[in-house]
Amino acid sequence: MTDSIAVISDIHSNIYALDAVLEDIAARKLHRIVNLGDSLFGPIDPVQTAQRLMNLENAVHIMGNCDRILLEPEADSLTFRHVKPLLTKDIERWIGTFPATWTLEDMLFCHGTPFSDEHYLIEEVTEHGVKDKDAERLSRELQPVAALWIYCGHTHVSRTVRLPDGKTIVNPGSVGLPAYEEEAPYPHVMEAGSPHARYAAIRRTNGSWAVEHVQVAYDWHQAAAAAWQNGRDDYAAAIRTGRVHG
């Protein structure tokens, strides 16, 4: 039986943030790592990020929408055009092994929702902005899911939401990209508000799970400089400040 897990997500090639988080995980003696996806899609160092993750022991990697895109031959994306040529065949084969979801005991791990790697689970995007779904709607959407704990990433914002039916949703936040701007289904931004690398440390306590949202300081100025050197001022601003426009 597992008694401690580090849940990480949305590294987006930020090797500096990943190394800091892995060091923190080791210091806390968390026994397993579950990575909710979107690991390499970014302008900093996708190859080193892949190698670091591939060398982890006792780790599970979930397929994110940006991981899935990297398996395509082409995509209309500046980030794709930077990352795709850098990937070796071994890295692509490794990405191809990622499951869409993974279940352990009473927990389900996914990237976006248990049913989609592109949709948000806790929030919905409207023409008037991003708002939280109410508990009744979340319970209804998760009715087909037997797990009591659902871990999701994708939004880059750390959250824990307890539902009246006893289920709990946890988003660990983003390791490497604390803010971003998106056009679909309506233009919106998602912002953590600070540049820290984020993940969730969970431990079995009194027969259930205790969740700690962890914020790790690291040299985000160095990470931002690497993004800037690769022509991505947008990534640099988000990494340096935790906000889209710095």
Residue pairs with C-beta under 8 A, 6 or more apart in sequence:
1 105
1 204
2 31
2 32
2 104
2 105
2 204
3 31
3 203
3 204
4 28
4 29
4 30
4 31
4 32
4 201
4 202
4 203
4 204
5 30
5 31
5 32
5 33
5 34
5 201
5 202
6 21
6 25
6 28
6 30
6 32
6 33
6 34
6 199
6 200
6 201
6 202
7 33
7 34
7 36
7 109
7 151
7 170
7 172
7 199
7 200
7 201
7 202
8 18
8 21
8 33
8 34
8 35
8 36
8 172
8 175
8 199
9 35
9 36
9 37
9 38
9 64
9 111
9 153
9 154
9 156
9 171
9 172
9 173
9 174
9 175
9 199
10 36
10 37
10 38
10 64
10 153
10 154
10 156
10 173
10 174
10 175
10 176
10 177
11 17
11 18
11 35
11 38
11 39
11 40
11 42
11 49
11 53
11 174
11 175
11 176
11 177
12 38
12 39
12 40
12 41
12 42
12 44
12 66
12 174
12 175
12 176
12 177
12 235
13 39
13 40
13 41
13 42
13 43
13 44
13 45
13 46
13 49
13 83
13 176
14 42
14 44
14 45
14 49
14 175
14 176
14 177
14 197
14 223
14 239
15 44
15 45
15 48
15 49
15 52
16 44
16 218
16 219
16 220
16 222
16 223
16 226
17 175
17 176
17 197
17 216
17 218
17 220
17 223
18 49
18 52
18 53
18 175
18 176
18 197
19 52
19 218
20 197
20 216
20 217
20 218
21 175
21 197
21 199
21 216
22 52
22 56
24 199
24 214
24 216
25 33
25 199
25 201
28 201
30 201
31 58
32 58
32 59
32 60
33 56
33 58
33 59
33 60
34 59
34 60
34 62
34 102
34 104
34 109
34 151
35 53
35 59
35 60
35 61
35 62
36 62
36 64
36 109
36 110
36 111
36 151
36 152
36 153
36 154
36 172
37 61
37 62
37 63
37 64
37 65
37 66
37 67
37 98
37 111
37 117
37 153
37 154
38 64
38 65
38 66
38 67
38 111
38 153
38 154
39 49
39 50
39 53
39 61
39 64
39 67
40 46
40 49
40 50
40 66
40 67
40 70
40 83
40 87
40 91
40 95
41 64
41 66
41 67
41 69
41 70
41 79
41 80
41 83
42 79
42 83
42 176
42 177
42 227
42 235
43 79
43 82
43 83
43 226
43 227
43 230
43 231
43 232
43 235
44 176
44 223
44 226
44 227
44 230
44 235
45 226
46 83
46 86
46 87
47 86
47 87
47 88
47 91
50 87
50 91
50 94
53 59
53 61
54 91
54 94
60 99
60 102
60 109
61 97
61 98
62 98
62 99
62 100
62 101
62 102
62 109
62 110
62 111
63 95
63 98
63 99
63 100
63 111
63 117
64 111
64 112
64 117
64 153
64 154
65 111
65 112
65 117
65 118
65 154
66 79
67 95
67 98
68 117
69 75
69 77
69 80
70 80
70 83
70 84
70 87
70 92
70 95
71 92
71 95
71 96
74 80
75 84
78 232
79 232
82 230
87 95
100 110
100 111
100 117
101 108
101 109
101 110
101 114
102 108
102 109
102 110
103 109
103 147
106 147
106 148
106 149
107 147
107 148
107 149
107 150
107 151
107 209
108 114
108 145
108 147
108 149
108 150
108 151
109 151
109 152
110 117
110 121
110 150
110 151
110 152
111 117
111 152
111 153
111 154
112 118
112 119
112 120
112 121
112 152
112 153
112 154
113 119
113 120
113 121
113 141
113 152
114 142
114 144
114 145
114 150
117 154
118 154
120 154
120 155
121 138
121 141
121 150
121 152
121 154
121 169
121 171
122 132
122 133
122 138
122 152
122 155
122 159
122 161
122 169
122 171
123 130
123 131
123 132
123 133
123 155
124 130
124 131
124 132
124 133
125 182
125 185
125 186
125 188
126 186
127 186
129 188
130 188
130 190
133 141
135 161
135 163
135 164
138 161
138 163
138 169
139 163
139 164
139 165
139 167
142 150
142 163
142 167
142 169
145 167
147 167
148 166
148 167
148 168
149 167
149 168
149 170
149 209
150 167
150 168
150 169
150 170
151 169
151 170
151 171
151 172
151 200
152 169
152 170
152 171
153 171
153 172
153 174
154 171
155 171
155 190
156 173
156 174
156 177
156 178
156 179
156 180
156 190
156 192
157 171
157 173
157 174
157 190
157 191
157 192
158 171
158 172
158 173
158 192
158 198
158 200
158 213
159 169
159 170
159 171
160 168
160 169
160 170
160 171
160 211
160 213
161 168
161 169
161 170
162 168
163 169
168 209
168 211
170 200
170 202
170 211
172 198
172 199
172 200
172 213
173 192
173 198
173 199
173 200
173 213
174 192
174 197
174 198
175 197
175 198
175 199
176 197
176 223
176 239
177 235
177 238
177 239
178 191
178 192
178 193
178 194
178 195
178 196
178 198
178 238
178 239
178 242
179 189
179 190
179 191
179 192
179 238
179 241
179 242
179 243
179 244
180 189
180 190
180 238
180 244
181 187
181 188
181 189
181 234
181 244
182 188
182 189
182 190
189 244
191 242
191 243
191 244
192 198
192 242
193 242
193 243
194 215
194 241
194 242
195 220
195 239
195 240
195 241
195 242
196 215
196 216
196 217
196 218
196 220
196 242
197 215
197 216
197 217
197 218
198 213
198 214
198 215
198 216
199 214
199 216
200 211
200 212
200 213
200 214
201 211
201 212
201 214
202 209
202 210
202 211
202 212
203 209
203 210
203 212
204 210
220 239
220 240
221 240
223 239
224 235
224 236
224 237
224 239
224 240
225 236
227 233
227 235
227 236
227 239
228 236
234 244
237 243
237 244
237 245
237 246
238 244
238 246
240 246
